[in-house]
Amino acid sequence: MQGLALQVQEKLGRDPHAGYLYVIRGRSGNLIKIIWHDGLGMSLYAKRLETGRFLWPSPADGSVSISPAQLTYMLVSA
């Protein structure tokens, strides 16, 4: 988790402790990790697909924003 939080801070220029969800997709596209800080501590959620890849929007500046509905769709339908 500390490595992902460091990536959020260094590559995205964001505060990983700000309470936002940060979704990171693996290089092969079949793994996503979500980190967030809930005020008490850092949490991590990971999901790996046995087959297929997560559909991912094309980032314009290295990051994209998705709606809660899009995240739900990604996690439930994949």
BAGUBA-663095 format. One record per residue: residue number from 1; residue in one letter; chain; z, y, x of N, C-alpha, C, O in turn. Coordinates in steps of 0.1 Angstrom, whole numbers, plus 2048, in hexadecimal, padded with zeros to 3 digits. Atoms other than C-alpha are relative to their C-alpha. Layout:
# BAGUBA-663095
(NUM, a, A, (Z, Y, X), (Z, Y, X), (Z, Y, X), (Z, Y, X))
...
This chain:
# BAGUBA-663095
(1, m, A, (800, 7F4, 808), (800, 800, 800), (800, 80D, 809), (7FA, 817, 805))
(2, q, A, (7FF, 7F4, 7F8), (808, 818, 81C), (7F2, 803, 806), (7EF, 80F, 807))
(3, g, A, (80D, 7FE, 7FB), (7E5, 813, 82A), (7F7, 807, 7F6), (7EF, 810, 7F9))
(4, l, A, (808, 7FA, 80B), (7D5, 81B, 808), (804, 80E, 7FE), (7FC, 817, 7FB))
(5, a, A, (7FB, 7F3, 802), (7EC, 839, 804), (7FB, 80A, 80B), (7F8, 815, 808))
(6, l, A, (805, 7F8, 7F5), (7E1, 845, 826), (7F1, 804, 7FE), (7ED, 80F, 802))
(7, q, A, (80F, 7FD, 802), (7BC, 842, 81D), (7FF, 80A, 7F5), (7F6, 813, 7F6))
(8, v, A, (801, 7F6, 80B), (7C2, 856, 7FD), (803, 80E, 806), (7FC, 818, 803))
(9, q, A, (7FC, 7F3, 7FA), (7D3, 871, 812), (7F6, 805, 80A), (7F2, 811, 809))
(10, e, A, (809, 7FB, 7F5), (7BB, 872, 82F), (7F1, 801, 7FB), (7EB, 80B, 7FF))
(11, k, A, (80E, 800, 803), (799, 869, 820), (7FD, 809, 7F3), (7F2, 80F, 7F2))
(12, l, A, (802, 7F9, 80C), (79D, 879, 7FE), (807, 80E, 800), (804, 816, 7F7))
(13, g, A, (7F8, 7F4, 800), (7B5, 895, 807), (809, 802, 7F4), (80B, 80D, 7F0))
(14, r, A, (7F8, 7FF, 80C), (7CB, 88D, 7EA), (80E, 7FB, 803), (810, 7F4, 80D))
(15, d, A, (7F2, 804, 7FE), (7F1, 887, 7E7), (802, 7F3, 7F8), (801, 7F3, 7EC))
(16, p, A, (7FF, 80D, 806), (7F6, 862, 7E0), (80D, 7FF, 7F8), (80F, 7F5, 7F0))
(17, h, A, (7F3, 800, 807), (819, 86A, 7D2), (800, 80A, 7F4), (80B, 80C, 7EE))
(18, a, A, (801, 7F6, 80A), (80C, 883, 7B8), (801, 7FA, 7F2), (801, 801, 7E8))
(19, g, A, (7FF, 806, 80D), (80E, 869, 79B), (7F2, 7FC, 7FA), (7F2, 7F6, 7EF))
(20, y, A, (80D, 804, 805), (7E8, 863, 798), (7FE, 7F2, 804), (804, 7EC, 80D))
(21, l, A, (805, 80D, 7FC), (7D8, 841, 798), (7F4, 802, 80A), (7EB, 809, 807))
(22, y, A, (80C, 800, 7F6), (7C1, 83B, 7B6), (7FB, 7F2, 800), (802, 7E8, 804))
(23, v, A, (807, 80D, 800), (7A8, 81F, 7B2), (7F7, 7FF, 80C), (7EE, 807, 80E))
(24, i, A, (808, 802, 7F4), (799, 811, 7D2), (7F8, 7F3, 7FE), (7FF, 7E9, 7FB))
(25, r, A, (808, 80C, 801), (77C, 7F8, 7D1), (7FE, 7FB, 80D), (7FB, 802, 817))
(26, g, A, (803, 806, 7F4), (777, 7DF, 7EC), (7F1, 801, 804), (7E9, 804, 7FB))
(27, r, A, (80E, 7FE, 7FB), (757, 7DF, 801), (7F6, 7F7, 7F8), (7EB, 7FB, 7F5))
(28, s, A, (809, 809, 806), (749, 7C0, 7F0), (7FF, 803, 7F1), (7F6, 7FD, 7EA))
(29, g, A, (801, 7FC, 80E), (74F, 7CF, 7CD), (808, 7F7, 7F7), (808, 7F9, 7EB))
(30, n, A, (7F9, 809, 809), (764, 7B2, 7C0), (80F, 801, 7FF), (816, 7FA, 7F9))
(31, l, A, (7F2, 7FE, 7FF), (786, 7C0, 7C7), (803, 80F, 7FD), (7FC, 818, 803))
(32, i, A, (7FB, 7F3, 801), (798, 7DF, 7BB), (80F, 800, 802), (816, 7F6, 7FE))
(33, k, A, (7F2, 7FE, 7FE), (7BA, 7EC, 7C4), (804, 80D, 7FA), (7FD, 817, 7FC))
(34, i, A, (7FC, 7F4, 806), (7CD, 806, 7B0), (80E, 803, 805), (817, 7FB, 805))
(35, i, A, (7F3, 7FC, 7FC), (7EA, 819, 7BF), (804, 80C, 7F9), (7FC, 815, 7F5))
(36, w, A, (7FA, 7F4, 806), (801, 833, 7AF), (80E, 801, 804), (815, 7F7, 806))
(37, h, A, (7F2, 7FE, 7FE), (822, 842, 7B4), (806, 805, 7F3), (802, 80F, 7EE))
(38, d, A, (7FA, 7FD, 80D), (838, 843, 795), (80C, 809, 801), (813, 80B, 7F7))
(39, g, A, (7F4, 7F8, 7FE), (853, 85A, 7A3), (80B, 7F9, 806), (814, 7FF, 80C))
(40, l, A, (7F5, 809, 7FA), (869, 83D, 7AE), (7FB, 7F9, 80C), (802, 7F6, 816))
(41, g, A, (806, 808, 7F5), (851, 82A, 7C5), (7F1, 7FE, 7FE), (7EC, 801, 7F3))
(42, m, A, (80E, 803, 800), (82E, 820, 7CD), (7FD, 7F2, 7FA), (805, 7E9, 7FC))
(43, s, A, (804, 80C, 806), (81D, 805, 7B8), (7F2, 7FC, 803), (7EA, 805, 806))
(44, l, A, (80D, 805, 7FD), (7FF, 7EF, 7BE), (7FB, 7F6, 7F6), (803, 7ED, 7F2))
(45, y, A, (806, 809, 808), (7E8, 7DD, 7A7), (7F3, 7FC, 806), (7EB, 804, 80B))
(46, a, A, (80D, 805, 7FA), (7CB, 7C7, 7B4), (7FA, 7F6, 7F6), (801, 7EE, 7F0))
(47, k, A, (808, 80A, 808), (7B0, 7B4, 7A2), (7F3, 7FC, 808), (7EC, 805, 80C))
(48, r, A, (80B, 805, 7F9), (796, 79E, 7B2), (7F8, 7F7, 7F6), (7FD, 7EF, 7EF))
(49, l, A, (809, 808, 808), (778, 790, 79F), (7FB, 7F4, 807), (7F8, 7F4, 813))
(50, e, A, (805, 80D, 7FB), (76E, 76C, 7A4), (7F1, 801, 802), (7EB, 7FC, 80B))
(51, t, A, (80E, 7FE, 800), (74A, 775, 79C), (7FD, 80E, 7FC), (804, 814, 7F4))
(52, g, A, (804, 7F3, 804), (738, 795, 798), (806, 80B, 809), (80E, 808, 812))
(53, r, A, (7FA, 7F4, 7FA), (741, 7B8, 7A3), (804, 80A, 7F6), (7FF, 80A, 7EB))
(54, f, A, (7FB, 7F5, 809), (753, 7D6, 794), (7F5, 80A, 800), (7EF, 80E, 80A))
(55, l, A, (80A, 7F5, 801), (73B, 7F0, 787), (807, 80D, 805), (813, 80F, 801))
(56, w, A, (7F9, 7F5, 7FA), (742, 80F, 79A), (7F7, 80D, 800), (7EB, 80C, 804))
(57, p, A, (809, 7F4, 800), (735, 833, 795), (7FD, 804, 80F), (804, 802, 818))
(58, s, A, (804, 7FB, 7F3), (723, 843, 7B2), (807, 80C, 804), (806, 816, 7FD))
(59, p, A, (7F8, 7F4, 7FD), (73A, 85B, 7C4), (7F7, 80B, 806), (7EE, 808, 80F))
(60, a, A, (807, 7F4, 7FB), (72C, 87E, 7CB), (806, 805, 80D), (7FF, 808, 817))
(61, d, A, (7F9, 7FA, 7F4), (746, 889, 7E5), (80A, 7F6, 806), (813, 7F9, 80D))
(62, g, A, (7F7, 80A, 7FB), (757, 868, 7ED), (80A, 7FB, 7F6), (811, 7F1, 7F8))
(63, s, A, (7F7, 804, 80A), (76B, 866, 7CE), (7FA, 803, 7F2), (7F2, 80B, 7F1))
(64, v, A, (804, 7FE, 80E), (766, 864, 7A8), (80C, 800, 7F7), (816, 7FA, 7FB))
(65, s, A, (7F5, 801, 80A), (77C, 86A, 78A), (7FB, 7F8, 7F4), (7F0, 7FA, 7F0))
(66, i, A, (804, 808, 80C), (77C, 852, 76E), (80B, 802, 7F5), (816, 805, 7F8))
(67, s, A, (7F7, 7FE, 80B), (78C, 854, 74C), (809, 7F3, 7FE), (806, 7E9, 803))
(68, p, A, (7F8, 80C, 803), (7A8, 83D, 740), (7F8, 7F5, 7F9), (7FA, 7E9, 7FB))
(69, a, A, (808, 80A, 807), (78F, 82C, 729), (7F7, 7F8, 80A), (7F5, 7EC, 808))
(70, q, A, (809, 807, 7F6), (777, 825, 746), (808, 7F6, 809), (804, 7EB, 80C))
(71, l, A, (7F8, 809, 7F8), (794, 816, 75B), (804, 7F4, 7F8), (803, 7E9, 7FD))
(72, t, A, (7FC, 80C, 808), (79F, 800, 73E), (7F4, 7F7, 7FE), (7F6, 7EB, 7FF))
(73, y, A, (80C, 808, 801), (77B, 7F4, 739), (7FE, 7F8, 80D), (7FB, 7EC, 80C))
(74, m, A, (803, 807, 7F3), (778, 7EC, 75E), (80A, 7F5, 802), (806, 7EA, 807))
(75, l, A, (7F6, 80B, 7FE), (799, 7D8, 75E), (7FF, 7F5, 7F6), (803, 7EA, 7FA))
(76, v, A, (800, 80A, 80A), (795, 7C6, 73E), (7F3, 7F8, 7FF), (7F3, 7EC, 7FD))
(77, s, A, (80D, 807, 802), (770, 7BE, 73D), (7FB, 7F9, 80C), (7F2, 7F0, 80B))
(78, a, A, (804, 806, 7F4), (76C, 7B4, 761), (805, 7F2, 802), (802, 7EB, 80B))
